[in-house]
Amino acid sequence: MATDSEDRWVFGYGSLMWRPGFPFIERRTAVLHGRRRAFCIYSVHHRGTYERPGLVLGLAPGGAVRGAAYRVAGSAWPEVYDYLREREQPTETYFEAWSEVRIDGNGRAPALVFLSDRNHGQWAGALTLDQQCELIAGATGLSGRNIDYLRDLVLHLREDGVRDHAMETLLKMVEAREAVA
């Protein structure tokens, strides 16, 4: 584990990629092996409510996920860590882990990652695209509309050179559903 003066890495695979909200020294693309990005968490806070849950991303087992790694100065770490816990854990659907990520141009390093808790009541598991569409379309929470989260994901993945055809298809499905609603 790093000392108080050592820099640390944070890995983001969803909104942390485009809206980290904390000070960092550098941002690099990175890959985490053994997990994949998926809409597998019912959102009752940021993108939905208890009455009308939406979906947010989690890291489901298997595969690999390309995201962003942020290097945080050791001196800023306590505040950044507090911020991340408040942001990522409103209903404790994730658990923290230090996982090795491959950071472009920087080799491998341990990074703080928020992993999906498959034993939590908000774990949605493997949903079909139709089921994901049904949950995302029309859902809104404290952080806004669920479709906006999906749209931001697709746009920012493209900016990072990642084409996720399943997410792009899902976005088209949700846009079509909301257009007739």
C-alpha positions in Angstrom: 0.0 0.0 0.0 1.2 3.5 -0.7 2.4 5.8 2.0 0.8 9.2 2.6 3.3 10.9 0.3 3.0 8.5 -2.6 0.8 9.1 -5.7 -2.1 6.7 -6.2 -4.1 5.6 -9.2 -7.9 5.6 -9.6 -9.6 3.5 -12.4 -12.8 4.8 -13.9 -15.0 2.8 -16.4 -18.1 4.9 -16.4 -18.8 8.6 -15.5 -15.4 8.8 -13.8 -14.0 8.7 -17.3 -15.6 12.0 -18.3 -16.4 13.7 -15.0 -13.9 12.7 -12.4 -14.6 15.6 -10.1 -11.3 15.5 -8.2 -7.8 16.9 -8.8 -5.4 14.7 -10.6 -1.9 14.9 -12.0 -2.5 13.0 -15.2 -5.1 10.9 -17.0 -4.2 7.9 -19.1 -6.2 5.2 -20.8 -6.0 1.9 -18.9 -7.3 -1.7 -19.1 -8.5 -3.8 -16.2 -8.5 -7.6 -16.9 -11.1 -10.0 -15.4 -14.0 -7.5 -15.4 -16.2 -6.0 -18.1 -18.3 -2.9 -18.2 -22.1 -3.7 -17.9 -25.4 -2.1 -17.0 -25.8 -4.4 -14.1 -26.7 -2.2 -11.1 -30.2 -0.9 -10.4 -29.9 2.9 -9.8 -32.2 4.2 -7.1 -30.1 7.3 -6.4 -28.2 8.9 -9.3 -30.2 7.7 -12.3 -33.4 6.4 -10.9 -35.5 6.2 -7.7 -36.7 3.4 -5.5 -40.1 3.7 -7.2 -38.6 3.8 -10.7 -35.1 2.3 -10.8 -32.8 3.0 -13.6 -29.5 1.3 -14.4 -25.9 2.3 -14.0 -22.6 0.7 -14.9 -20.8 -1.8 -12.8 -18.0 -4.2 -13.4 -19.3 -7.7 -14.1 -17.0 -10.7 -13.9 -15.1 -11.7 -17.1 -13.4 -10.1 -20.0 -11.5 -6.8 -19.9 -12.6 -3.2 -19.7 -10.9 -0.1 -21.1 -11.3 3.0 -19.0 -9.3 5.9 -17.6 -6.6 5.8 -14.9 -6.0 9.0 -12.9 -2.8 9.6 -11.0 -3.6 11.4 -7.7 -1.0 13.2 -5.7 -0.3 11.6 -2.3 -1.0 14.9 -0.6 -4.4 15.2 -2.2 -5.4 11.5 -1.6 -7.3 11.9 1.7 -9.7 14.4 0.2 -10.0 12.5 -3.1 -10.7 9.3 -1.4 -13.4 10.9 0.8 -15.0 12.4 -2.3 -14.9 9.0 -4.2 -16.5 7.2 -1.3 -19.3 9.7 -1.1 -19.9 9.7 -4.8 -19.6 6.0 -5.5 -21.1 4.6 -2.4 -24.5 6.3 -1.7 -26.2 2.9 -1.4 -23.0 0.7 -1.0 -23.6 -1.2 -4.2 -19.9 -1.4 -4.9 -16.9 -2.5 -2.9 -13.4 -1.0 -3.1 -10.5 -3.0 -4.3 -6.9 -2.3 -5.3 -6.6 -4.0 -8.7 -3.7 -4.1 -11.1 -4.4 -2.1 -14.3 -2.4 -1.8 -17.4 -1.8 2.0 -17.9 -1.0 3.1 -21.4 2.6 4.3 -21.5 3.1 3.6 -17.8 3.2 -0.2 -17.4 1.1 -1.8 -14.6 0.1 -0.3 -11.3 -2.4 -0.9 -8.5 -5.5 1.3 -8.8 -8.5 1.9 -6.7 -11.5 0.3 -8.4 -15.1 0.2 -7.4 -16.3 -3.3 -8.1 -19.9 -4.4 -8.3 -21.2 -6.3 -5.2 -23.1 -9.2 -6.7 -24.7 -9.9 -3.2 -26.2 -6.4 -3.0 -29.9 -6.0 -3.6 -29.3 -3.6 -6.4 -27.2 -6.1 -8.4 -29.3 -6.6 -11.6 -27.0 -9.2 -13.1 -27.0 -10.1 -16.8 -29.9 -8.3 -18.5 -30.8 -8.5 -22.1 -30.6 -5.3 -24.2 -34.4 -5.2 -24.2 -34.5 -5.4 -20.4 -31.8 -2.7 -20.1 -33.7 -0.5 -22.5 -36.9 -0.9 -20.4 -35.1 0.2 -17.3 -33.1 3.1 -18.7 -35.9 4.7 -20.8 -37.6 7.3 -18.8 -35.6 6.8 -15.6 -34.4 9.9 -13.8 -32.5 10.4 -10.5 -30.6 13.0 -8.5 -27.9 13.2 -11.2 -30.3 13.4 -14.1 -31.9 11.3 -16.8 -30.6 7.8 -17.3 -30.4 8.1 -21.1 -28.0 11.1 -20.6 -25.7 8.8 -18.6 -25.8 6.2 -21.4 -25.3 8.9 -24.1 -22.3 10.4 -22.2 -20.8 6.9 -22.0 -21.1 6.2 -25.7 -19.7 9.6 -26.7 -16.8 9.5 -24.3 -15.9 6.0 -25.2 -15.7 7.1 -28.9 -13.5 10.1 -27.8 -11.2 7.5 -26.2 -11.2 5.5 -29.4 -13.5 2.7 -28.1 -16.5 1.6 -30.1 -18.8 -0.5 -27.9 -21.4 -1.7 -30.4 -23.7 -3.1 -27.7 -23.8 0.2 -25.8 -24.3 2.1 -29.1 -27.2 -0.3 -30.0 -28.7 0.2 -26.5 -28.5 4.0 -26.9 -30.4 3.7 -30.3 -33.0 1.5 -28.6 -33.6 3.9 -25.7 -33.7 6.9 -27.9 -36.4 5.2 -30.1 -38.4 4.2 -27.0 -38.2 7.7 -25.5 -39.2 9.2 -28.8 -42.6 7.4 -28.7 -43.2 7.8 -25.0 
